[in-house]
Amino acid sequence: MERPLISVEGLARRFGDSNQPAVFENIWFGIDRGEFVCLIGHSGCGKTTILNVLAGLDQPSDGAVIVDNREIDGPSLDRAVIFQGHALLPWMTVMGNIAFAVSSRWPSWNRAKVADHARKFIELVGLKGAEGKRPAQLSGGMKQRVGIARALSIQPKMLLMDEPFSALDALTRGMLQDEVLRICADTNQTVFMITHDVDEAILLADKIVLMTNGPGAVVAEVVENPLPKERARADIHRHPLYYPVRNHIIDFLIARSRTFVHATPDYDPRKVAVIRPRGEPIAVPTNAASLPGLTRQSIANS
């Protein structure tokens, strides 16, 4: 079987000495080229640490992450991160922040070529006309748009997003989610995103990775999103499979994430269950293996 673009293989992270329990352990999952994958789990399960390992900002205690057949060993311009905060350079303009990233990616380009390339991504996120403004002159949503444009401008193989909309008001958050959905469809960008918002994951993701509680967190299931690839916020709740997916994820977070390992004695971290919703809407699920509206299949990650 062909290895996915991003392959997380046996990942574990411990802080302190080797006697300390792992925050997470034996994590296996893959992300195909052009796929949008969201990771959901309770606080303390190591979501941000996993993202930091993928970004090359942290080293795993065990295991490895393979991107395009090369093991991650430190930061790289093949990977771009959008943080919870905008992380913009306050003394630079919108153009300056994005041009700085572009010139880092292509140091041989002259100033005109850098500015032309940066301008394309400023327009992509809807900030045409704001090129000369500094971060202090921008709203929170505009700052995050700059962060998105900066990340996309270096044309990374993998875009990493750490709850990038969590600090925004509901209206701005919704607008940016729609923008990200549009941009990723236009660019076929590969994305790994952390979120606590189930509805956000259903709107944006092709697959939703569910983690158990920490310490010793593992990947319990991967939920495939059955909604159409081109989905709109105003319509997704009308899809017959929206509530089966949503109820399954919420049930996992409320009732099963804490007890999953003990309740699943035959659990194999390399053969994580893939949940494929089908059929008509169902009531809040209690056991995925017995639901009429869900199918369960174990696959090997390779």
Number of C-alpha atoms within 10 A of each C-alpha: 6 5 15 18 19 23 23 23 20 18 21 24 23 18 11 9 7 9 8 10 15 20 20 26 25 20 23 24 23 19 20 14 16 17 20 24 26 26 23 23 25 19 11 16 23 25 21 18 19 24 20 19 21 29 24 17 14 16 20 19 16 14 17 21 25 19 21 16 12 11 13 17 16 13 15 13 16 15 20 23 25 24 16 15 17 19 14 19 14 12 11 16 20 30 21 20 23 30 24 17 20 23 19 13 18 12 12 10 13 10 12 9 15 22 18 12 17 28 20 13 23 24 14 19 21 14 17 13 10 17 18 13 14 19 21 11 13 14 12 18 19 20 21 25 24 29 24 28 27 27 24 28 22 23 17 19 19 28 23 23 22 20 17 23 24 14 13 17 11 11 9 16 19 15 13 21 17 16 17 16 19 18 17 18 15 10 11 13 19 20 26 23 24 22 21 15 13 17 17 16 23 24 22 26 24 20 22 26 22 21 26 26 25 20 16 19 26 27 28 25 23 23 24 18 23 17 19 11 13 10 16 14 15 7 9 17 15 9 15 16 21 21 18 22 29 19 18 22 26 15 17 24 19 10 13 18 23 17 12 19 19 9 10 10 8 8 15 16 20 18 17 22 21 19 22 16 23 15 12 14 18 17 11 16 21 14 13 15 13 11 17 14 18 22 16 17 13 15 11 13 17 15
